[in-house]
Amino acid sequence: MKKHSLIKGTIILGLAGIISKFLGLFFRWPLIMLIGDEGIGYYQMSYPLYTFFIALASGVPIAISKLVSEKNALGDKEGIMKVLKESFILMIFMGLGSTALLLIFSKHIISYLQWSENSYYSLIAISIAPSFIAIMSVLRGFFQGLQNMKPTAVSQIIEQLGRVIIGVGLAVLLLPYGVEYAAGGAALGASAGGLFGGVYLTIKYIRIKVPISLFKLKKDEKILESLLRISMPLSLGATVATIMGLIDSILVPKKLLEAGLTSKGATILYGQLTGKANVLVNVPLTLCVALCSAIIPIIAEAYILRRKSDIINKVEVAIKVSSVIAIPSMLGLMFLAKPIMTLIFPNYGEGYNILKYLSLSIPATALAQISTAILQGTGHYFKPIINLFVGCIFKVMITLFMVPLPFFNIYGAVIGTIVAYTIAAYLNMKDVRKKLNISIDYYNTTIKPSYASVIMIIAVIISYNKAIIYTGSNGIACIVSILLGIIIYIILVIAFGVFKYNYIKDRFLSR
């Protein structure tokens, strides 16, 4: 099977992730037009709880990727298939278990967290998704372990298409019955997406000439032990990461009531934070997530073969790529928050100030993500979990103290997110330097991209102001200035020597 280098793998997963995110925006756009910020609030209340349960099982596909990569490097084909079989058994159990828990305890969850009763339909609808996503996650981990990122990339797009088409379609059909029913229909789109993505990956797997049938393999407890040993800290880490969103889901609506807002007002503000600002901030972070997915099996292979210089090279480029993505994205969303929000959500552009300040979290979040992947790929599983947990503690304290204050209200949650990821990123990078004995060149990885980003955003602001005067259209001015900014930034990155073509070609594009 064809293998992809770090850069190729990142590009493939990154492009698929960006396409998926834009499809997600097309999902949010008609949804917000249909059900407004209140309906999005109902939808978003259940979503972090769903992602929390998904995170409990998310370490398994990463563990699959790592184990398959190691078995493949050693030429152990039967070992690869044993990893796959044990993974299927484990993930199906976890997926069905998550669905059952959400279905059984749905009303208790809503009552305990003091959510609006109208969020019940969204929670019930989205609880079905883990069962389908379990199958999809196993096959994604399998293909990524073979360093073939294309099946994962295509499945992400198919999953999102299913979510958009089914979710929006059901929202339209159910809207006459009430906003809460439409939100529930939209939530059911996540289950449909998981089903469609899983079907595609299953077909892709069937077409592979596997060395031995899964049904002929005997149970291998050592493989299962390895999966659990690797996946448990990874799942714990992912669970801690989703706690960021879960904290907002649990605390923010309740604390906004203490700030003097009505139940509807709190739901609307929460919808603007999680249904708009978070969605837009996560678009550039998609590339960083793709980089993490690509780097774990590659670093794992180099680590098992004891190629330390190769590990160092991959780590340095990965950190640099995350900076090149995160810094200009932060400035772009910060200074064009209102134009972008108005462009994507016409007549529903409220919440642009939330986006403006939340964008400050992008560099720290990106660095926390990539440093976590580096540590996990080299076998240091628990350190990033501890570091992120420390960040979560600060987020909880800040949210509890600041959100009830009328002056801060929803912005207290934004400040908590920024502080939490900054702490996690700092602690992670400290461990990367210590564990791998790497000296980070911050001038090349951070300062140079910052220079390029500042020049770029100045040009973007000037071009936007000029374009809106000449055209009178926010949409045209926004698109033109963003495209111009991308071109200028690429030129500056090359001119400043952040990346050299020969370096990338020799080390990553050639195998």
N, C-alpha and C positions, 0 to 999 in steps of 0.2 A: 504494500500500500504506500502511496506517495506521502512523504514527510514534508512538513513545512518548517522553514527556519523561524527564528523569533520574530523578525520583522515581517515576513510573509504571514505567519500565523496571526500576528497582531493586526495587520492590515485586513486580513480576511474576516476575523472576528469583529474588528473595529467597524468595518464597513457594514457588516450585518447588524451590529449593535446600533449603529447610527440610523440605518434604515428602519430597524425595529422601533427605535425611539421616535422617529418621525411618524411612523405608522401609529405609535402610541399617542402622539400629539393629534393626529387625525381622529383618533378615538376620543380624546378629551374634547376636541373642538366641537363636534356635533353634540357630544354629551352635555357640555356646559351650555350650549345653545338650547338644549332640550330641558335640562333639569336645573340649571343654574348652580350657584355656589352652595345653596342649601342641599340639593341632591348630591352634589359631589362630596359634601361633608358626610352624608349618610354612607356613601360608597367607601370613602376613605377611612371611616371609623373601623370597619371590619378588615380592611386591606392589611394594615400592619400586623394584625393578629394572624392572618393567613400566612404572611411572609415569615412570621416567627416560627410557625409550625413547619414551613418549608425549610427554614434554616436548620431545624433540628436534624433534617435528613441531608442537608446540602454538603456535609463533609464527605459523604460516601462517594459521589461522583469525582470529587477531587482526589480522594484516596484511590479510586479506580484508575484515574489518570496517572497518578504517581506509580502505582504498582504495575500497571500495564506497561508503562514506559520502562521501568526497571527490568521486567521480564523480557520485553522486546529487545532491550540492549544486550541481554544475555542470550538471546535466541531461544528462549523457553516458550514455544508456541502453546504447549499444553497448559503451562502455567497461566498464560493470558486467558485461556478459556475458563480455567478454574476460577480466576478472579471475577470473570463476568458472571458465572453461574451463582457464586456466593453473593454477589452484589445484587442480582435480581431478587433472590430470596429475601435479603435484608431490606431492600428498598420497597418491595411490594408490601411487606409487613408494616414498615414505617408509614408509607403513604396511606394505606387503609386505616391504620391507627389514628393518623392525624385527622382524616375525614370523620371517623367515628367520634372522636373527642369534640370536634367543632359542632357536629350535629346534636350530640347528646347534651352538651352543656351550653348551647347557644343562648338560651334565655337567662341562664344563671350569669353568664359573662356580661350580657347587656345590663342586667340589674346591678351587678357588683361594680361595674365601671361607670355607672350612671350615664350611659349613652341614651340617646333618644330611642324610643321603642320602634321608630320608623327605620332604624338601621338593621332590624331583625332579618328582613328579606335579603339584604346584601350579604349578611353573614352566612345565612343558610345556602345561598347560591354559590358563594365562593368556597364553601367548605368541601365541595365535591372535587375541586381542582387537585389537591395533593395526590389522589389516587392515580390520576393520569400523568401527572408530572413525575411521579416516581419512576415509571418506565422510561420516560424521555431522559431523565437525568442519568440513568445507568448507561444508556447508549451514547450520550454525549461524553461522559467520562471515558468510555471505551475508545471512541474515535480520537479524542484529544490525547489519550495515552499513547496512541499510535502516531501522534503528531500530525494528524490529518484534521484540520480545523474546518474544512468545507461542510461536512454533514452538520456539525453544530451550528455553523453560520446559517445554512439554509433552513434548518429546523427553527431557529430563532425567528426568522422572517415569517415562516408558515404559522408558527405559534401566534405571532402578533397579528397576522392577517385574520386568523380564525377569531381572535379576541375582538378585533375591530368589527368584522362583518357580523358575527353572531351577537356580540355585546351591544352594538349600536342598533342592530335590527330589533333585538328584544326590547331595548329601551323605547324605541319608537312604538312598538306594538303595545307595550304595557303602560305607556304614559297616560292614556285616558283614564286608567284606574287609579292614578296618583303618582307623585314624584318618587315615593318610597318604593313602589313596585318597579318603576323604570330603573331606579338605581340597582335593584335586585337583578333585573334582566341584564344590566350592564356587567354586574359582577359575575354572572354566569358565563360571560365571554371568556374569562380566565380558564374555566374548565374546558370549554370548547377548544381554545388555543392549545392547551396541554394535550388534548386528544389528537388533534390534527398533527402537531409536531411529533408526537409519539408514533403515529402511524407512518409518517415519512421515514423516521429513523429505523423503524422495524423493517420496512421495505428495503432500505439501504443496507441493513445488516444481512438480510436474507440473500442479497445479491453477492455478498462476499463469500469466497471459497474458504470457509473456516476449516482448520485442520482436523477438528473433531466435534461431534455433536455435543451440545450441552447436556442432553439427556443421558449420554453414555458415561459422563464423568461421575466419579464417586465424590461424596461429600468430603471436603478438605477443611478440617477445623483450623489448621494453621493459617490458611488463607483468610478464613473468617476472622480469626484473631488479629491478623495483620490489618484487615479492613477496619475492624473496630478500634484497634490501637491508633491507627492513623486518623480515621474519620471522627472519632469522638472529640479530640481536641479541636479539629477543624470545624465540626458542627457546633461545638461550644463557642468557638470564635465567631462563627457566622451568626449564632444566636445572640451573642453579645452585640454584634453589629446591628442586627435588626431591632435590638432593644432601644436603639436611638429613636427609631420610628414608633416603637411600641410605647416608649415613655411619653412621646407627644400624644399618642392615641389615648393613653390612660389619664395623663395629668392635665394636658392643655385645655380640653373642653371644660373640665371641672374647675380649673383655676381661672379660666376666663369668666366663669359665672361669679367667682369671688371678686373679680375686677369690676363687676357691676354690669356686665353684658347680659342680655336676655339669652335664653336657650337657642333661639334662632340665630341671634347675632354671633354667639360663640361658634355655632356650627358653620356659619358663613366664613368667619375668619379662619377657622381650622381648615375648611375646604380650600381657601386661598393659599394657605401655607403648604398643605400636603398635596392638593390636587392641581395646583398651578406652579407655584415657585419651586417645590421639590422636583416636579417633573422636568422643568426646564433646566435646573441645575444638574440633574442626572444625565442630561444629553451629552455634554462633554465628558462626564465621568464614565460613559460607556466605553470610550476608547481605553481608559485606564483599566476597566474591568476586563476588557479584551486582552490587554497587555498582561494582566495577572493570569488569565487562563492560559495564555500562550507560554508564559515563562515558567510556570510550575513544573510541567513535565520535562522541559528542556534543562532546567537547573537540576532536577532530580536525576536525569540521565548523566549529566556532567558530574554530579556529586557522587553517584554510585560508581562511576568510572574513575573517580579521583582526579578529574581535570580541573585543578584549582584555578589556573589562569583563565580557562574558558568561563568558569563561574563568575570570576571578577569582571570579565569583559561584559557578560550578559547583564550583570547587576548594574554596572555603571551606565550602560546604554538605557536600561529600563528606567532608572531614576531620571535620566536626562529626558527621555520621551515623556514621562509623566509631567515634568515641569513645562516642557514645550507645549503640551496640551492644556494644562491647568491654568497657567498664568494669564494667557490672552483670553481664555474663556471667562475667567473671573472679571477682567476689565471690561470685556464686551457686554456681559450681562449686567454689570454694575452701571455702566454709563448709558446703555441703551435699554434699560429695564422697561421703561414705559412704552417706547416704540415697539419693542419686541412683544410685550404682553398685548398691546393693542392690535398688532398685526395678527397674532395667533388666535386671540380671543376677541373679535370685534364686538363692541358694545358690552363686553364683559372683562374689561381690562383692569378692574380693581384688583389690588394686591401687588401692584408693581413695586411698591416700596419694600414689601416683604422680599420679593425677588432681588431687589437691589442689595439689600444687606445680607441675605442668605448666600449670595454669590461669593462673599468673602470666605466661605468655608471650602470652596472648591480646591485650592492648592493643598490645604491640610488634609482634606479627605482623600485626594489622589495620592498623596505621599503615604498616608496611612495604609491605603489599599495595596500599593505596590510593595511597600516594605513588609507588610504582612505576607504577601505572596513569596517574597524572597526568603523570609525566615521559615515559612512552611515548606518551601521547596528544598531547603537544606536540613530539614528534620527538626527545626526548632518550633514546635507547635504551640507550646503554652505561653511563651513570652508575649506574642502579640495579643493573645486573649487577655492576659493580665493587664497589659497596657491599655487596651480598649475598655476594659472594665473600669479602670481608674478614670478614664475619660467619661464613662457613663455616670459615675458617681458625681462628678462635677456637673454634668448636665442635669441630673436630678435635683441637686442642690440649687442650681441657678434657676431652673424651671419653677421649683416650689417657692422660691423667694421673689422672683421678678415678675412672673406672669400675673399673679394676683394684683400687682401694682398697676393702677389705671394708666400711669405714664408709659409703662413698658408694654403691658398686656401681651399680645402675640409675639412681640419682638424679644421678649424674655426667652422664648423657646428658640428663637434664631440665635441669640447670643450663646445660649447653652450648647447648641450644635457646633458653633464655631470654636468655642473653648474646648469642648470634648475632643474633637478631631485634631485640634492643634496639640493637645497634650499627648494623644495616642501616637501621632506622627513623630513627635519629638522623642518619645520613649522608644518607639520602634527603630528609628534611625540610630539612636544610641546603641541599641542591641545589634543592629546590622554591622556597625563599625567594630563592635567588640567581638561578636561571634565569628565573623568572617575575616576580621583583620583587614578591613577596607578603609582607605582614606578617601573620603568623598571630596571631589573637586567642585566646591560650590560656585566658583566663578563661572565654570563652563556649564554646570548643570542648572544653575538658578539665576545668576546675575545676568549672563548674556541673554537668555530668554526674556528676562525682565526688561532689559534695554529695548529689545525688539518689540515687546508688547506695548511699552509706553509710547514709542514712536508710532506704532500701528494704531493705537486707540486715539491718539491726537488726530491722525489722518482720517479715521472713521468719524469722529465727532464733526470735524470740519466738513467732510463730504456729505454727512447726513444733513447738516444745517443748510448747506448750499442746495442739495437735491430737493429738500422739502420746500424751499423757496421757489425753485424753478418748476417743480412738478405739482406742488400742492397735495401730494399723496404720501402719507406716512408709509404705506406698504412699499412703494417704489423706492423711496428714499432709504428705507431700512434695508431692503435687499441689495441695493446698489452699494451702500456704504459697507455692508458686511462682506460682500464679494470683493470689494476693493481692499478691505482690511486683510482678508485671507491672502490675496496676492502679495500685498506689501509685506506681510508677516513672513511668508515663505521666502521672499527675496532677502529679507533681513536675517533670517535664520541661517541662510547659506552665506550671506555676506559677512556675518559675524563669526562664521566658522563653528557654529554650534554642532552641525553635522557636516561631515565631508562624505561625498558620494563614494569615493574609493574605500573609505573605512567601512561603510555599510555594505558595499558590494563584497569586499574581501572576507569580512567576518560573519556576515549573516545571509546574504543572498547566494553565496556559494557554500555548498556543503562538502 
